[in-house]
Amino acid sequence: MTGIPLLIAFVASILLMLLMISRWKVHPFLSIMIVSLLLALLSGIPLTQVPKVIGEGFSATFTSIGIVIILGALIGKILEKTGAALTLADFVIRLVGDRRPGLAMELMGWVVSVPVFCDSGFVILNPIRKALAKRTATSSATLTVCLACGLYISHVFIPPTPGPIAAAQSLGIGENLLLLMGLGTAVSVFPLVAGYIYAHYIGKKVESTDDNPSDIVETYEAMKASYGRLPGTAASFSPLLVPILLMALSSVASMLHWSGAAGNLCIFLGNPMIALSIGTLLSFMLFARFGKRSEMHSLTDETLRTVGPILFVTAAGSVLGRVIAVSGLMDFITEHAPALRTMGILFPFLVAAIFKSAQGSSTVAITTTAGLISPLLPALGLVSPVEISLAVLSIGAGAMTVSHANDSYFWVVSRFGGLTVEDGYRAHTMATLILGLSSIAGIFLISLVI
């Protein structure tokens, strides 16, 4: 099968996958693997080669990304368990000031969600949100949306969260994570501003059903007290900043063509796997210093159970990408590249938005879309590291669009934010639509400049 029939089969396969995930509730891993096998058979790949193609796609994920995702998640879990995430949050409050609680909550979420998943980040920071609402007489719904937006933006844009790392590896820029971090930070400005404005607008339209305000400060202080002595700011930042600095040094060494032992050492230490390994060691030291060494085994086990599904879904997405790469579809797409080039950076956004809205998980949307568009990058005119980094961010923007009832984050924000389901749609779902659209608008503008 070639040409238009193969393109139709491809579209039908994607629709089938979305139907299996969203309507029939089949696990994304099984859905993607089934569709990959069907598409491999329909595309005319020799039967004897199908297992090899699937195996190559699956193993590629674990040879390039598995360790990086595990280490990033482990750092985040340790920062959460030691209370270092709270120290990071307090630092942002001191930096911004309590006269702008909405901005403080949004930036706090944006910082904390770099190492911590946005779901758990919201739960961790929710007592601070409540306390600020009482202390500053600010709408609780406004702070809920500000916090949810801040957490969500860095969750899809800035490594070492698993989604952006997985997409970067799938699209071949795993060695350029520092570039992705820089561009992700720049792109974040657009949704941060849009989310902040919308939060203050919708905060006047909806009401929160938070608990008795008289208990808020006590709850917050009790939560901080439960950690005992919180880690200092430097110790809390070190597991994040040291890997970033090492990757920065590696990029400098590559750009300046440093040679010899010093250059090789810089490039070695700046490799994402090595840099995050050092960050993990620093987080382990923090964990041990605060008397939690006995919990190390259970915490690691818990992290592996959390990361496992992400890795397998990522591998399944890689399988689908591999099937597409070796099928005749690529020849057909290359012949019609001008039509695709007209979409350019918007194409990854649209694909990711479809996946996100259909099945709920931003990480699944990011990893699946990355696997799908990886072989299409040349046809889309996205070939340089900067262009591919923008493609990763375009995927992330789509993976925010939109969060609704099939997304666990929707329920975390609505329930802990004291919002009804109806108000959750008005506040959180609409906010994620605004975040996605403002992000892709910013990405498009940046793509015109650089």
Buried (B, 14 or more C-beta within 10 A) or exposed (E): BEEEEBBEBBEBBBEBBBEBBBEEEBBBBEBBBBBBBBBBBBBEBEEEEBEEBBEBBBBBBBEBBBBBBBBBBBBBBBBBBBBBBBBBBBBBBEEBEEEBBBBBBBBBBBBBBBBBBBBBBBBBBBBBBBBBBBEBEBBBBBBBBBBBBBBBBBBBBBBBBBBBBBBBBBBEBBBBBBBBBBBBEBBBEBBBEBBBEBBBEBBEEBBBEBEEEEEBBEBBEEBBEEBEEBBEBEBBBBBBEBBBBBBBBBBEBBEEEBEEEEBEBBBEBBBBEBBBBBBBBBBBBBBEEBEBEEBBEEBBEBBEEBBEBBBBBBBBBBBBBBBBBBBBBBEBBEEEBEEBEEEBBBBBBBBBBBBBBBBBBBBBBBBBBBBBBBBBBEBBBBEEBBBBBBBBBBBBBBBBBBBBEBBEBBBBBBBBBBBBEEBBBBBBBBBBBBBBBBBBBBBBEBBEEE
